[in-house]
């Protein structure tokens, strides 16, 4: 019943989008007209406009309705750079998290039942480096955010990790769009906002955490091996410690393929 209610709620949002032709407002021309109409009302009812805008943004993002970029421009035009960035940053994270949780609750069990073995490899990778993968995807505007929300919901990444990484990862792109929105009158299309150079800059920023992680691993490895001289050659291909069931099988397989194997056991062979 809960799954059905979630599906019905999302379907209602999508149906309302098409029924009331809300797409006409989620264009550059449409948002320009809307902003002009709302400016006077906002001057007298700031908190009401902020609350309504926040709810609309969360609902649109949660239902994966296209137009988040246009709404972000509207935030810049109406609320300015600082307030618009804060508002969109939290609204987009909440909406993305709701889409993520909806995908997880409604679809994950079914997908895992069919593709459990394949998903296990992905989940193992996310267990180790989930925050890095998600941050990288969030930093690249060319990757549709609604796709990230839905796909990540199918994995085993922790919800809190998803929330805080999304908040940080989307921040730079949010600032770019909100800042552009402060000059809404000069914008003709959203395509010009994401030039190849800007996307390239985002990609470079996205791989910075991986570079930092590699440097840290290199330093840690140097510390572990400090004081030890690495031999230029090795007498053995494999050294197996423990002559239990696994050790014996490993030794047999290694020697069968002509590897030089040494098996070390302190007492009796056997294990099982």
Secondary structure, DSSP 8 states (H G I E B T S, - for coil): -HHHHHHHHHHHHHHHHHHTTGGGTSSHHHHHHHHHHHHHHHHH-HHHHHHHHHHHHHHHHHTT-S-HHHHHHHHHHHH-HHHHHHHHHHHHHHHHHHHHHHHHHHHHHHHHHHHHHHHHHHHHHHHHHHHHHHHHHHT-TTS-HHHHHHHHTTS---HHHHHHHHHHHTHHHHHHHHHHHTTGGG-S-SGGGS-HHHHHHHHHHHHHHHHHHHHHHHHHHHHHTTT----SS-S-SEEEE--SHHHHHHHHHHHHTT--EEEE-SS-S---
